Amino acid sequence: MRCMFALGLPLVLPALVLGNYLEESLYLFLAKSDVVALGEFTSEPVAKEANEEFHQYQADFKISQVIKWDAPGETRVGEIIKVHILLDGKERLPEMKKGGKCLLFLECYHLKPTPSYITADIWFGVQRPNPGLEKSLTRLAAEQKKTPLSVPAEKDIELFYPDPVRRDVHFKDFKIDKGDFVKILRDYQVIPKQDWKHNYSHVGGEDRTGTIVLRDGTKIQYMVRPGGLATLTFLDGRKLFLAGAK
């Protein structure tokens, strides 16, 4: 069943607990998405691929409100973008039609020759327009802009907890201790997500992961990948993408 939000409906849970749960979820959905936008389909969504797990549709989508834009280039209200919609099985909202209005959570899909976008999650990627949801997302996105992420300084790292390395890895000598990690933070550069994903060579299955705790209690998850790549994931789901010199 798809994840649908109904902010403003009567609910049994205590308001504080519900508010915290919803806010944490919305932070994660924002973090997973490159673009969050309200708009309408200007073409009929056409099924392009289907199996037992999901259906994929393609359509043109005219933006009426941008809540988050963390994709290459700039966009404007009124612009039409190409979108790919992934849905669980045959489930499909009535709004998924030409002229239908939806709120989409999107990731960059193809950058060339024409940029296109795909729903960030099969469960929550498409939502009905909801003023309460849109207001909450806009507020959280604005708060995040006011608190940009930064690479922690060595002096602020209190604890270092590496995860156990799987037995089936091929690069047995690829080990990351606290000294290695500090050097990565010092030498690597923060780069855009799309550059990190598309312009570097990635070695799958060899990630080294773990958690650091800062002196103020902040927990940050890290991932280090062979070839000079790393990420830092913060509590609200946002990430910094790091790369060493090519």
Residue pairs with C-beta under 8 A, 6 or more apart in sequence:
1 88
1 91
2 87
2 88
2 91
2 123
2 124
2 126
3 121
3 123
3 124
4 127
4 128
5 22
5 127
5 130
5 133
6 130
7 22
7 130
7 132
7 133
7 136
8 130
8 132
11 18
13 21
22 136
23 136
23 140
26 133
26 136
26 137
26 140
27 140
27 236
27 237
28 236
28 237
29 36
29 105
29 120
29 121
29 124
30 36
30 68
30 137
30 140
30 141
30 144
30 237
31 236
31 237
31 238
31 239
32 105
32 107
32 120
32 121
32 237
33 68
33 70
33 105
33 106
33 107
33 120
34 68
34 69
34 70
34 71
34 106
34 107
34 108
34 117
34 120
34 193
35 66
35 68
35 69
35 70
35 71
35 75
35 104
35 105
35 106
35 107
35 108
35 117
36 66
36 67
36 68
36 103
36 104
36 105
36 106
36 137
36 141
37 61
37 63
37 64
37 65
37 66
37 67
37 68
37 69
37 75
37 103
37 104
37 106
38 63
38 64
38 65
38 67
38 101
38 102
38 103
38 104
38 129
38 134
39 61
39 62
39 63
39 64
39 65
39 101
39 102
39 104
40 61
40 62
40 64
40 99
40 100
40 101
40 102
41 59
41 60
41 61
41 62
41 96
41 97
41 98
41 99
41 100
41 102
42 59
42 60
42 61
42 62
42 80
42 98
43 59
43 60
43 98
44 59
44 97
44 98
45 57
45 58
45 59
45 85
45 96
45 97
46 57
46 58
46 59
47 55
47 56
47 57
48 56
48 57
48 58
48 84
49 55
49 56
50 56
52 89
53 88
53 89
54 86
54 87
54 88
54 89
54 122
55 86
55 87
55 89
55 90
55 92
56 84
56 85
56 86
56 87
57 84
57 85
57 87
57 96
58 82
58 83
58 84
58 85
59 82
59 83
59 85
60 80
60 81
60 82
60 83
61 80
61 81
61 82
61 83
61 102
61 104
62 78
62 79
62 80
63 75
63 76
63 77
63 78
63 79
63 80
63 81
64 77
64 78
64 101
65 77
65 134
66 75
66 77
67 134
67 137
67 138
67 141
68 137
68 141
69 75
70 193
71 108
71 115
71 117
71 194
72 108
72 111
72 115
72 192
72 194
73 115
75 81
81 115
81 116
81 117
82 114
82 115
82 116
82 117
83 104
83 106
83 116
83 117
83 118
83 119
84 109
84 116
84 117
84 118
84 119
85 96
85 104
85 118
85 119
85 125
85 126
86 118
86 119
86 122
86 125
87 122
87 126
88 122
88 123
93 100
93 102
93 126
93 128
94 100
95 101
95 102
95 128
95 129
96 102
96 126
101 129
102 126
102 127
102 128
102 129
103 126
103 127
103 128
103 129
103 130
103 133
103 134
104 117
104 119
104 125
104 126
104 127
105 119
105 120
105 121
105 124
105 125
105 126
105 127
106 117
106 118
106 119
106 120
106 125
107 117
107 118
107 119
107 120
108 115
108 117
108 194
109 116
109 117
109 118
110 116
111 194
111 198
119 125
119 126
127 133
144 236
144 238
149 232
149 234
149 238
149 239
149 240
150 240
151 185
151 190
151 232
151 240
151 242
152 185
152 212
152 214
152 218
152 220
152 232
154 182
154 185
154 186
156 214
156 215
156 216
157 178
157 182
157 212
157 213
157 214
157 215
158 213
158 214
158 215
159 212
159 213
160 177
160 178
160 181
160 210
160 212
161 210
161 211
161 212
161 213
162 176
162 177
162 208
162 209
162 210
163 208
163 209
163 210
163 211
165 175
165 208
168 205
169 205
169 206
170 205
170 206
171 203
171 206
171 226
174 206
174 208
174 226
175 208
176 184
176 208
176 210
176 224
180 224
181 212
181 222
181 224
184 224
184 230
184 242
184 244
185 242
187 244
188 228
188 230
188 242
188 243
188 244
189 242
189 243
189 244
190 240
190 241
190 242
191 241
191 242
191 243
192 241
193 239
193 241
195 241
195 243
196 229
196 231
196 241
196 242
196 243
200 227
200 228
200 229
200 243
200 246
201 227
202 225
202 227
202 229
203 225
203 226
203 227
206 225
206 226
207 223
207 224
207 225
208 223
208 224
208 225
209 221
209 222
209 223
209 224
210 221
210 222
211 219
211 220
211 221
211 222
212 219
212 220
212 222
213 219
213 220
214 220
218 234
218 235
219 235
220 232
220 233
220 234
220 235
221 232
221 233
222 230
222 231
222 232
222 233
223 230
223 231
223 233
224 230
228 243
228 244
228 245
228 246
229 241
229 242
229 243
229 244
230 241
230 242
230 243
231 239
231 240
231 241
231 242
232 239
232 240
232 242
233 239
234 240
